[in-house]
Amino acid sequence: MITSAFGKWRAPLRAAVAGVLALGSALGFASGLRAEARRTSQEQDSPEILFEAPSPTSPQLIHDGRALFLHNCSHCHGIDATGDEGPDLHGLEVSDRYIANTIRRGIKGEMPSFARTLDRDALSQLTAYLRSLPEDS
């Protein structure tokens, strides 16, 4: 009698277990996709440390940023930052934080990450230099 009662619930129980496993797998896969999208996205997450250039119009920051640009960036963006392999950097209409994070993270398949080569001060200098470029080149 116990066996027949269990047999009655065997198929629905298996279906419920299969459904839970499928849902768990789908959620895990979706979580992995979201993590990959965040890692490769150029959009900035809100919990990131805010980056603000200490003095965006400082002549010294701009001078130092130009030197860094010529050393690290000009081979792709051109000596005058008008673009070559990389895009024209004149008149950027994004935040300083976006610029700094793009330099730090790079762009998958397009631009290398400079996280290991450029520190926060260097990012401030590069951002100040890019902001100093005229809109029309």
N, C-alpha and C positions, 0 to 999 in steps of 0.2 A: 504494500500500500504506500509506503514512503517512497519507493522507487518510482511508482507511477505518478505521484504528486510532484516529484522533482522533475520527471520527464516532461510534465506539462509546462514547466517554467524554463526548461533548458534552452529552447530556441529563443525566447525573448531575452533571457539572460545573456546568451552569446551575442545577440544583436546589440544589447545595451553596452556590453564590454567593447565590441568592435566599434561602436559609435564613439565611445569615450576615447579609445585609442586613436581613431581617425581625427577627432577634434583636437586632441593633444598634439598630434603630428602636424596638423594644419597650423595651429597656433605657434608651435615651435618654428616651423618653416617661415611663417609670416614675421616672427620676431627676428629671425636671421636676415630676412630681406630688408626689414626696417633698419637694422643695424648697419648693413652694407650700404643702404641708401644714405644714411646719416654720415657714414665714413667718407663716401665719395661726393657728397653734395657740397655745393659752394654756398649754400644757405648756412647761416650761423645759428647754432643752438643757443638758447637763452642762458643756460647755466655756465657757459664759457666765461673765463676771466675777461673782463672788459679791457680793451686796449684803447688807450687814448694817447696820442702824441703829446708830450709835455709842452711843446712850444711849436705848433705847426708852421709859424712864419719866421722862426729863428734862422737867420742867415747861416749860422754855423751848422744847424741840422741839415739845411738844404745842401750846403757844400759837402758835408760828410756823406749825405745820401747820394749825391751825384757820383762820388768816388765809389761807393758801394754798387751803385747801378752799373757803372762802367765795368767794374770787375766781375759782377755776378749776372747781370741781366742783358747787357747790350748785345751779346752775341746772338740773342733771339729777338729782342725788341728793337734793335738798331741803336747806334750811338746817340741818336737824337730822340729815341723812344717813339719814333713814328711807325714802328713795326717792321718786321722782316719775316721770320718764322713765327714770331709771337705777334699779338695784336698791338695796335697803336695805343699808347698809354696817356695821350693828351686828353684833358677834359673828362676824366673819370667821374661818373655820376653814381658812385657808391660810397659807403661810409669808410672812414679810416680803419675801422675794425675789420671790415670786409677785405680791404686791401692787405692789411697785415696778415690776416688769416689765410688769404689766398697765397701769399708769399710763403708763409710758414708751412701750409699743408700741400701746396702745389695743386695741380689739376691732373687727375689720372689720365695718362696717355698723351698729355699735352705739355705739362710743365712740371719739373721736378720740385720736390719739397726742399725748402731751405731751413727746416726746423733745427737741423744739427749744425748748420753753418752760421746762421744769423740769430743773434740774441735779441732781446726786447729793445735795447737801445738802437741796434742796427735796423730793426723794423720801424722804429720811430723816424730814423734818418731817411730811410727809403720812402716812407709814406710822405714825409715832408717834401722830399724832392719831387715825387710824383704830383703832389698838390701844387707845386710851383710851376709845373709845365703849363704853357698857355693852351687854351682850348683849341685854337686853330693852329695847325703846324704847317 
